[in-house]
Amino acid sequence: MNRRAFLIGSISLLLSNHAIAKVNIGKTFDVYIDESGNKGTNDPLVIGALVLDSNYNYQRLDKIREKAKFKQVLRYNSSNRYKKLLSVPFIKEFFTSEKMSFTSVVIPAAMNTQWPSNKMHRTSLYHHNYIEFIKLINKKGIRMNIFLEKRSTTGEDMYLKSFIEEHNFQVHVRFIKEKESNCLQLSDLFTGSVYGELTGVKNKAKAEIINDIKRHLNVSRIAKNINLNKGKFLVRIADHI
């Protein structure tokens, strides 16, 4: 519950100054959340969200994948040099579509080590971030479909879903397998790239992904406080946990 709780709680940092400011009342957004790193370690922790207007034509990604003939799961962490057959057109689609954006928050390594080890403190932090986030969304009347990678086999996922829906906000949560979602894979690609640049990636296949993103953004680094193209690609360095 702790890892998942932290992930949901961090959505407030991811979207409060991004989706909230941009959308019109009554719109629905699909949000695909991913993370790179682990809390409480000597490495950074990156939480990322691929945000799509729900009327985006998802078949576009299916057709891109079919044309690329890449059937494996597209992951940043993969060292498969052939994954660029799919990553390149996926990234291009992201930057040319007005219906997609990406938001991430970076908890630097020095700050990540300060994450409380006490279960009660972690839960308290989760509740604070989560409730504040939901209040902010509810005031704007925004409907959101939140998708998270299904990981638990012990009922943990369903417990979290029930907890969220008990608050009766316009937020619906689904747990999906990464292999079943192009969007979750793209979120993984972007989130992992931010993490990879922070930790000094050496693998060529991973470095090519990062460089492709930087070419589209026309920047020398992506792992810093940056908000380009009016929120198209946002990286924020957290000042607290």
C-alpha atoms as one frame of an Amber mdcrd trajectory, in Angstrom:
protein
   0.000   0.000   0.000   2.814   2.459   0.810   4.416   2.590  -2.646   1.067
   2.881  -4.396  -0.215   5.408  -1.879   2.804   7.591  -2.469   2.256   7.399
  -6.204  -1.349   8.533  -5.990  -0.545  11.173  -3.417   2.056  12.668  -5.725
  -0.482  13.300  -8.481  -1.184  16.649  -6.836   2.349  17.761  -7.670   2.095
  16.364 -11.167  -1.081  18.002 -12.353  -2.247  20.801 -10.101  -0.474  23.513
 -12.070  -0.828  21.843 -15.448  -4.098  20.158 -16.316  -6.081  22.328 -13.923
  -4.969  25.546 -15.537  -5.518  24.402 -19.095  -8.785  22.527 -19.256 -12.315
  23.725 -19.651 -15.026  22.749 -17.216 -16.754  19.540 -18.281 -13.814  18.078
 -20.137 -12.480  14.626 -19.390  -8.799  13.733 -19.336  -7.102  10.352 -19.332
  -4.022  10.292 -17.120  -1.389   7.548 -17.286   0.887   7.568 -14.249   4.318
   5.964 -14.056   7.393   6.241 -11.856  11.136   5.681 -12.019  13.207   5.059
  -8.936  12.152   4.158  -5.410  11.345   6.298  -2.410  13.822   6.444   0.435
  16.906   5.636  -1.653  20.080   7.519  -2.560  18.770   7.994  -6.106  16.127
  10.432  -7.321  12.477   9.502  -7.655  10.550  10.640 -10.721   6.764  10.541
 -11.017   5.407  11.149 -14.514   1.980  11.514 -16.082   0.989  11.303 -19.732
  -2.178  13.403 -19.986  -4.546  13.083 -22.921  -7.787  14.708 -23.873 -10.103
  11.684 -23.754 -11.349  12.352 -27.278  -7.858  11.728 -28.647  -7.931   9.108
 -31.409  -6.129   6.245 -29.675  -6.101   4.219 -32.872  -3.335   6.495 -34.100
  -0.929   4.850 -31.641  -2.159   1.396 -32.645  -1.467   2.157 -36.294   1.987
   3.521 -35.491   2.830   0.343 -33.607   1.515  -1.820 -36.436   3.623   0.049
 -38.971   6.731  -0.172 -36.766   6.244  -3.949 -36.357   7.552  -3.731 -32.819
   5.497  -6.145 -30.731   7.391  -5.985 -27.453   6.527  -3.706 -24.551   8.149
  -0.319 -25.102  10.087   0.439 -21.934  12.705   3.059 -21.203  14.633   0.555
 -19.108  14.973  -1.867 -22.016  18.343  -2.068 -23.754  16.789  -3.344 -26.989
  18.311  -1.222 -29.750  15.350  -1.927 -32.031  12.885  -0.180 -29.749  13.644
   3.091 -31.525  11.554   1.747 -34.417   8.571   2.504 -32.194   9.895   5.133
 -29.781  10.795   7.587 -32.558   7.306   7.710 -34.168   5.595   7.592 -30.755
   7.588  10.593 -29.548   6.896  12.417 -32.800   3.162  11.776 -32.403   3.304
  13.171 -28.889   4.963  16.404 -29.953   2.701  16.941 -32.959  -0.590  16.197
 -31.178  -2.361  19.028 -29.359  -4.218  16.487 -27.246  -1.177  15.111 -25.410
   1.031  16.539 -22.684   3.450  15.235 -20.108   4.019  16.380 -16.545   6.594
  15.102 -14.085   7.936  15.869 -10.665  11.474  15.045  -9.578  12.340  14.337
  -5.964  16.137  14.817  -5.927  18.342  12.138  -4.408  19.264  14.197  -1.341
  15.593  14.836  -0.637  14.479  11.296  -1.431  16.612   9.906   1.370  14.491
  11.928   3.800  11.291  10.060   2.975   9.823   8.886   6.311  10.233   5.200
   7.063   7.374   5.129   9.550   4.253   3.655   7.955   1.927   6.074   9.730
   3.896   9.076   8.525   3.888   7.815   4.953   0.137   7.281   5.087  -0.387
  10.748   6.541   1.645  12.296   3.730  -0.372  10.357   1.208  -3.698  11.542
   2.638  -2.590  15.171   2.704  -1.420  15.196  -0.928  -4.308  13.157  -2.212
  -7.147  15.074  -0.535  -5.707  18.452  -1.512  -5.395  17.276  -5.087  -8.975
  16.024  -5.264 -10.323  19.265  -3.784  -8.466  21.248  -6.396  -9.843  19.134
  -9.237 -13.388  19.105  -7.905 -13.560  22.913  -7.768 -12.870  23.025 -11.501
 -15.367  20.298 -12.355 -12.757  18.223 -14.163 -13.401  14.565 -14.835 -10.291
  12.398 -14.869  -9.657   8.779 -15.681  -6.470   7.720 -13.899  -4.624   4.650
 -15.141  -1.949   2.939 -13.082   0.113  -0.133 -13.811  -1.357  -3.248 -12.222
   1.246  -4.751  -9.919  -0.488  -6.244  -6.903  -1.742  -9.816  -6.682  -2.988
  -9.481  -3.100  -6.005  -7.198  -3.566  -4.011  -4.043  -2.827  -5.073  -2.430
  -6.098  -8.781  -2.942  -5.439  -8.436  -1.544  -1.919  -6.947   1.639  -3.337
  -9.659   1.897  -6.009 -12.366   1.597  -3.339 -10.662   4.225  -1.201 -10.627
   6.716  -4.048 -14.210   6.126  -5.113 -15.488   6.520  -1.544 -14.757  10.237
  -1.807 -17.288  10.581  -4.614 -15.144  12.887  -6.732 -15.044  12.939 -10.492
 -12.009  10.688 -10.593 -12.066   7.107 -11.796  -9.122   4.779 -11.294  -8.255
   1.721 -13.328  -5.343  -0.644 -13.031  -4.004  -1.946 -16.313  -1.073  -3.992
 -17.498   1.662  -2.021 -19.216   1.711  -4.416 -22.158  -1.937  -3.561 -22.866
  -1.484   0.204 -23.071   0.532   2.245 -25.559  -0.070   5.309 -23.396   1.311
   3.718 -20.245   4.377   2.669 -22.236   4.846   6.214 -23.521   4.527   7.537
 -19.978   7.182   5.023 -18.929   9.425   6.234 -21.746   9.242   9.890 -20.731
   9.418   9.277 -16.982  12.370   6.945 -17.360  14.163   9.430 -19.604  14.001
  12.153 -16.962  15.321   9.681 -14.382  17.995   8.425 -16.769  19.413  11.856
 -17.414  19.563  12.536 -13.672  21.429   9.310 -12.943  23.804   9.491 -15.913
  22.571   6.903 -18.389  25.315   5.023 -20.253  23.313   2.560 -22.341  23.170
   3.667 -26.000  19.543   2.652 -26.586  18.389   4.644 -23.569  20.569   7.622
 -24.435  19.048   7.758 -27.926  15.575   8.102 -26.414  16.688  10.983 -24.203
  18.424  12.713 -27.100  15.334  12.356 -29.292  13.198  14.073 -26.650  15.752
  16.866 -26.290  15.786  17.409 -30.050  12.035  17.922 -30.060  12.262  20.285
 -27.093  15.377  22.013 -28.415  17.066  21.902 -25.008  20.365  20.581 -23.728
  18.800  18.957 -20.636  15.336  17.717 -19.722  15.942  16.877 -16.054  15.567
  20.378 -14.667  12.848  22.908 -13.914  11.383  23.354 -17.340   7.979  24.107
 -18.798   8.062  24.277 -22.581   5.349  24.787 -25.173   2.825  26.055 -22.601
   2.923  22.922 -20.531   3.488  20.399 -23.294   6.417  18.869 -21.436   6.827
  19.832 -17.807   9.609  18.794 -15.449   9.434  20.211 -11.952  12.019  19.776
  -9.222  10.224  19.299  -5.911  11.248  21.444  -2.943   9.771  19.072  -0.339
   8.301  15.604   0.034
